[in-house]
Amino acid sequence: MTSASPPTTVPPRPRWGSPLGWLGHRIAHRPWHLIGLWIAILLVCLLPAMNVGAVITGSFSNPLPSSDQSVRAQNAFVSLFPDAQSSPSSSIILLEWSQITGPVGKNATLAVTAALAQDAQLRNVSSIESLYSAYSQYLAGQVLLGWGFLGHALASNPSLTTSVNDTASAVWAPAALYLHYWNSTVANLTPSTPVSAADLPAYNLTETALASNALETAVLAAFYYGDGASTP
Protein backbone atom coordinates (compact mmCIF):
# COMPACT_ATOMS: atom_id res chain seq x y z
CA MET A 1 0.00 0.00 0.00
CA THR A 2 1.47 3.26 -1.03
CA SER A 3 0.77 6.66 0.54
CA ALA A 4 0.51 9.77 -1.61
CA SER A 5 2.37 12.90 -0.47
CA PRO A 6 0.29 16.01 -0.06
CA PRO A 7 0.45 18.41 -2.99
CA THR A 8 2.95 21.29 -2.70
CA THR A 9 1.23 24.67 -2.45
CA VAL A 10 2.89 27.69 -4.06
CA PRO A 11 2.18 30.95 -2.23
CA PRO A 12 0.29 33.38 -4.38
CA ARG A 13 2.23 36.19 -5.97
CA PRO A 14 1.67 39.40 -4.01
CA ARG A 15 -0.40 42.06 -5.65
CA TRP A 16 0.77 45.61 -5.15
CA GLY A 17 -2.55 47.21 -4.68
CA SER A 18 -1.18 50.71 -3.76
CA PRO A 19 1.27 53.04 -5.53
CA LEU A 20 3.52 53.16 -2.44
CA GLY A 21 3.72 49.37 -2.36
CA TRP A 22 4.64 49.26 -6.03
CA LEU A 23 7.25 52.01 -5.51
CA GLY A 24 8.81 50.20 -2.58
CA HIS A 25 9.01 47.01 -4.59
CA ARG A 26 10.70 48.80 -7.50
CA ILE A 27 13.21 50.50 -5.21
CA ALA A 28 14.11 47.25 -3.49
CA HIS A 29 14.72 45.42 -6.78
CA ARG A 30 16.10 48.26 -8.93
CA PRO A 31 17.76 50.92 -6.70
CA TRP A 32 19.89 52.34 -9.53
CA HIS A 33 16.78 53.42 -11.35
CA LEU A 34 15.81 55.59 -8.36
CA ILE A 35 19.28 57.16 -8.14
CA GLY A 36 19.20 58.03 -11.84
CA LEU A 37 15.75 59.56 -11.42
CA TRP A 38 16.94 61.87 -8.60
CA ILE A 39 20.02 62.93 -10.58
CA ALA A 40 17.79 63.91 -13.49
CA ILE A 41 15.49 65.91 -11.17
CA LEU A 42 18.52 67.70 -9.67
CA LEU A 43 19.84 68.69 -13.09
CA VAL A 44 16.43 69.97 -14.15
CA CYS A 45 16.31 72.21 -11.03
CA LEU A 46 19.90 73.49 -11.22
CA LEU A 47 19.96 74.59 -14.84
CA PRO A 48 17.25 77.29 -14.46
CA ALA A 49 18.75 78.44 -11.15
CA MET A 50 22.11 79.12 -12.83
CA ASN A 51 20.47 81.65 -15.13
CA VAL A 52 18.70 83.60 -12.36
CA GLY A 53 21.78 85.71 -11.58
CA ALA A 54 22.20 86.67 -15.22
CA VAL A 55 18.55 87.67 -15.45
CA ILE A 56 18.77 89.88 -12.31
CA THR A 57 22.03 91.48 -13.45
CA GLY A 58 20.60 92.20 -16.84
CA SER A 59 17.55 93.86 -15.35
CA PHE A 60 19.70 96.26 -13.29
CA SER A 61 22.01 97.05 -16.18
CA ASN A 62 19.16 98.44 -18.25
CA PRO A 63 18.59 102.01 -16.94
CA LEU A 64 15.26 103.73 -16.91
CA PRO A 65 14.65 106.49 -19.45
CA SER A 66 15.69 110.00 -18.44
CA SER A 67 12.05 111.13 -18.58
CA ASP A 68 11.05 108.73 -15.81
CA GLN A 69 9.86 110.46 -12.63
CA SER A 70 12.17 108.48 -10.37
CA VAL A 71 15.21 109.34 -12.51
CA ARG A 72 14.33 113.04 -12.51
CA ALA A 73 13.89 113.01 -8.72
CA GLN A 74 17.25 111.30 -8.28
CA ASN A 75 19.00 113.84 -10.50
CA ALA A 76 17.46 116.72 -8.55
CA PHE A 77 18.60 115.18 -5.25
CA VAL A 78 22.16 114.78 -6.53
CA SER A 79 22.31 118.39 -7.71
CA LEU A 80 21.11 119.74 -4.35
CA PHE A 81 23.17 117.35 -2.21
CA PRO A 82 26.30 116.45 -4.17
CA ASP A 83 28.00 114.76 -1.19
CA ALA A 84 25.02 112.68 -0.13
CA GLN A 85 26.00 109.64 -2.18
CA SER A 86 29.54 109.50 -0.77
CA SER A 87 30.43 108.35 2.71
CA PRO A 88 30.93 111.08 5.37
CA SER A 89 34.44 112.51 5.35
CA SER A 90 36.41 114.94 7.47
CA SER A 91 39.32 117.30 6.90
CA ILE A 92 41.98 118.24 9.46
CA ILE A 93 43.81 121.59 9.49
CA LEU A 94 47.08 121.28 11.39
CA LEU A 95 48.57 124.47 12.80
CA GLU A 96 52.28 124.16 13.65
CA TRP A 97 54.06 126.78 15.74
CA SER A 98 56.34 126.84 18.76
CA GLN A 99 53.70 128.74 20.78
CA ILE A 100 50.67 126.86 19.46
CA THR A 101 49.76 125.66 22.95
CA GLY A 102 50.04 129.12 24.48
CA PRO A 103 47.44 131.92 24.59
CA VAL A 104 48.43 133.24 21.15
CA GLY A 105 48.16 129.80 19.58
CA LYS A 106 44.80 129.24 21.26
CA ASN A 107 43.45 132.55 19.94
CA ALA A 108 44.72 131.72 16.44
CA THR A 109 43.03 128.31 16.54
CA LEU A 110 39.75 129.82 17.69
CA ALA A 111 39.98 132.51 15.00
CA VAL A 112 40.48 129.93 12.24
CA THR A 113 37.59 127.88 13.57
CA ALA A 114 35.30 130.92 13.68
CA ALA A 115 36.31 132.00 10.16
CA LEU A 116 35.54 128.57 8.73
CA ALA A 117 32.21 128.39 10.56
CA GLN A 118 31.18 131.82 9.17
CA ASP A 119 32.31 131.14 5.59
CA ALA A 120 29.16 131.20 3.44
CA GLN A 121 30.90 129.39 0.57
CA LEU A 122 31.25 126.21 2.60
CA ARG A 123 28.24 124.03 1.92
CA ASN A 124 27.19 120.64 3.17
CA VAL A 125 29.44 120.94 6.23
CA SER A 126 27.82 119.48 9.32
CA SER A 127 30.20 120.91 11.95
CA ILE A 128 33.55 122.61 12.45
CA GLU A 129 35.37 121.86 15.68
CA SER A 130 38.76 122.60 17.13
CA LEU A 131 40.68 121.04 19.96
CA TYR A 132 39.44 123.73 22.32
CA SER A 133 35.80 123.51 21.32
CA ALA A 134 35.85 119.72 21.59
CA TYR A 135 37.51 119.95 25.01
CA SER A 136 34.98 122.54 26.16
CA GLN A 137 32.19 120.13 25.22
CA TYR A 138 33.96 117.45 27.23
CA LEU A 139 34.18 119.75 30.23
CA ALA A 140 30.52 120.69 29.86
CA GLY A 141 29.62 117.03 29.90
CA GLN A 142 31.70 116.50 33.04
CA VAL A 143 29.92 119.39 34.71
CA LEU A 144 26.53 117.96 33.82
CA LEU A 145 27.51 114.57 35.18
CA GLY A 146 28.89 116.10 38.38
CA TRP A 147 25.88 118.33 38.92
CA GLY A 148 23.59 115.37 38.40
CA PHE A 149 25.10 113.94 41.58
CA LEU A 150 25.80 117.12 43.52
CA GLY A 151 22.40 118.68 42.88
CA HIS A 152 20.62 115.82 44.62
CA ALA A 153 23.24 115.61 47.38
CA LEU A 154 23.02 119.33 48.17
CA ALA A 155 19.21 119.29 48.21
CA SER A 156 18.93 116.23 50.47
CA ASN A 157 18.52 116.38 54.24
CA PRO A 158 21.09 116.42 55.69
CA SER A 159 22.85 118.02 52.76
CA LEU A 160 26.25 117.04 51.45
CA THR A 161 27.95 120.08 52.96
CA THR A 162 26.44 119.38 56.39
CA SER A 163 27.53 115.73 56.25
CA VAL A 164 31.06 116.71 55.21
CA ASN A 165 31.33 119.28 58.00
CA ASP A 166 30.05 116.80 60.59
CA THR A 167 32.51 114.17 59.40
CA ALA A 168 35.42 116.62 59.47
CA SER A 169 34.46 117.73 62.97
CA ALA A 170 34.26 114.13 64.22
CA VAL A 171 37.67 113.32 62.71
CA TRP A 172 39.69 116.43 63.57
CA ALA A 173 38.03 117.85 66.72
CA PRO A 174 39.45 115.17 69.10
CA ALA A 175 42.97 115.65 67.74
CA ALA A 176 42.69 119.44 67.99
CA LEU A 177 41.42 119.21 71.59
CA TYR A 178 44.21 116.78 72.52
CA LEU A 179 46.81 119.16 71.08
CA HIS A 180 45.33 121.99 73.15
CA TYR A 181 45.63 120.00 76.39
CA TRP A 182 49.09 118.77 75.40
CA ASN A 183 50.40 122.31 74.90
CA SER A 184 48.94 123.37 78.23
CA THR A 185 50.53 120.41 80.00
CA VAL A 186 53.92 120.99 78.37
CA ALA A 187 53.85 124.63 79.49
CA ASN A 188 53.57 123.49 83.12
CA LEU A 189 56.44 121.01 82.97
CA THR A 190 59.77 121.74 84.55
CA PRO A 191 62.64 122.46 82.17
CA SER A 192 64.31 119.14 82.88
CA THR A 193 61.17 117.08 82.21
CA PRO A 194 60.84 115.62 78.68
CA VAL A 195 57.81 116.78 76.71
CA SER A 196 56.69 113.17 76.24
CA ALA A 197 55.61 113.27 79.87
CA ALA A 198 52.64 115.40 78.72
CA ASP A 199 51.26 112.76 76.33
CA LEU A 200 49.22 110.63 78.74
CA PRO A 201 47.91 113.50 80.90
CA ALA A 202 46.73 115.31 77.73
CA TYR A 203 45.03 112.13 76.56
CA ASN A 204 43.26 111.64 79.89
CA LEU A 205 42.04 115.25 79.89
CA THR A 206 40.77 114.95 76.31
CA GLU A 207 39.05 111.62 76.99
CA THR A 208 37.25 113.14 79.99
CA ALA A 209 36.10 116.10 77.90
CA LEU A 210 34.75 113.81 75.18
CA ALA A 211 33.21 111.20 77.48
CA SER A 212 29.67 112.00 76.27
CA ASN A 213 30.54 111.40 72.60
CA ALA A 214 31.36 107.76 71.83
CA LEU A 215 32.38 108.48 68.23
CA GLU A 216 34.87 111.22 69.12
CA THR A 217 36.23 109.09 71.97
CA ALA A 218 36.88 106.24 69.52
CA VAL A 219 38.59 108.65 67.12
CA LEU A 220 40.75 109.97 69.97
CA ALA A 221 41.82 106.44 70.90
CA ALA A 222 42.72 105.66 67.27
CA PHE A 223 44.65 108.91 67.04
CA TYR A 224 46.53 108.38 70.30
CA TYR A 225 47.30 104.65 70.15
CA GLY A 226 47.79 104.60 66.40
CA ASP A 227 48.48 100.90 65.78
CA GLY A 228 45.61 99.70 67.99
CA ALA A 229 47.66 99.05 71.10
CA SER A 230 45.92 99.43 74.45
CA THR A 231 48.74 101.51 75.90
CA PRO A 232 50.59 104.51 74.43
Secondary structure, DSSP 8 states (H G I E B T S, - for coil): -----------------SHHHHHHHHHHH-HHHHHHHHHHHHHHHHHHHHTHHHHHHHHHHS---TTSHHHHHHHHHHHH-TTSSS-----------TTTTSHHHHHHHHHHHHHHHH-TT--S------HHHHHHHHHHHHHHHHHHHHHHHHHSSS-HHHHHHHHHHHHHHHHHHHHHHHHHHHHTS-TTS-GGGGHHHHHHHHHHHTTT-HHHHHHHHHHHHTTT-S--
